[in-house]
Amino acid sequence: MSRLGRISKSSPRQRFRILPFANESGSRSWRVQGMKRDRTYIRENYRDLKAAQCRQIELEAEFHRRAPDAPNIRATTLSESQTRLAEQAFGMLDADVDLLTAITWWRHHGSQKRVAESPRLDDALAQFNAWLAANAALRPTYKHALGYRTRMFVSVTGNLRVADVTAEHIERFLDGRKRVSAVTLVSDKRAISRFLAWCRERPRRWVGHNAALDVMVDAPAPPPPAVLSVAEVDQLLRAARAHGCLPYAAVTILAGVRPFEARRLTWEAVNLDDGEIRLDAATTKTGRPRVIEFNDGPPEQRPFNAALAAWLRAARGGSFAPTVDTWLAVRREAGITTWIPDAPRHTAISHYFRLTGSYGRAAALFGNSESIIKAHYAARVSSEDTRRFYALRP
């Protein structure tokens, strides 16, 4: 390696100089050399002239620094904005090494949840409604309620970006609903939360946090499950038979099938020979299939088996999906003026648990958890009522 000479003889004297060198391979390198205040001799080689110049500036600044704790001037390849950001970042840390820890965590976790370009609420709502309309797994009534409640929220809140929606916006909307019940407010909040959760899901990522999760709504204690009397059940079954919708009434009142599950049933799912009703995953609320058996089981279940089999055989050819007007006519003919949609299911579960006394069997048959059966369906009916319930025949 041979020295070619100094860069400039006319430049003022510097403590640290840059000398160009020609390597044996023919390439050029740059040497920074000089002596520090503590008599340490510096001799460092760099392939790039700019890197050598940056090192020279650092060494000169260090040499001329008067106090040990004075700020040290350093050359950097960072832009002015990058330098300011770096200074702010270090000021927020407890220790300098935390910066690498934070960046590593962000690359593995935070960057995956980065909010994409967030649309306005009107645009997001239009896309949400299109998704609802195309989702066959959701009940029509649920889709209608979800769309209606989210539309109200967007109309009151204004056309903000989705990412700008805060808990305060949601609370302001709920506070404006002065004349509705606490149950309705809970439903409103759940609808907004479902909408924001959809906005947060991949591939959208329009919002980093679901603001509805930060909103608390005081909900009243739910009322006990409504149970139909044995006389009301008898009248409903007979009126349903007269109007051609006995299959729907039989599976909801005797087998405890949820109304929307019953409307998805067809006769192909009912096996009268083996005593089975098959509910596919696409039919059930939980998304898990279940089978209602009414030809097998322990001796205490036989009244249930016999009653359900008798009414289903009498129902052959009828409809599992009566129109709204038809079902209203059935209820009027049965003399029921106040109707609770889940009353048939509550009735079925209450009598079955009284009949068998088994939390596990009831939970498995009706697609609930044992804790729900214990909390809501124990001791809802008497043994005599259950005997009369299962003695009903077409």
Secondary structure, DSSP 8 states (H G I E B T S, - for coil): -EE---S-SSS---SEEEEEEE-TTS-EEEEEEEE-TTS-EEEEEESSHHHHHHHHHHHHHHHH--STTS------SS-HHHHHHHHHHHHT-SSTTHHHHHHHHHHHTGGGG------BHHHHHHHHHHHHHH-TTS-HHHHHHHHHHHHHHHHHH-S-BGGG--HHHHHHHHHT-TTS-HHHHHHHHHHHHHHHHHHHSTTT---SS-GGGG---------------HHHHHHHHHHHHHTT-HHHHHHHHTS---HHHHHT--GGGEETTTTEEEE-TTTSSSS--EEEESS-S-GGGHHHHHHHHHHHHHTTT--SS--HHHHHHHHHHTT--S--TTHHHHHHHHHHHHHH--HHHHHHHHT--HHHHHHHTTTSS-HHHHHHHHH---
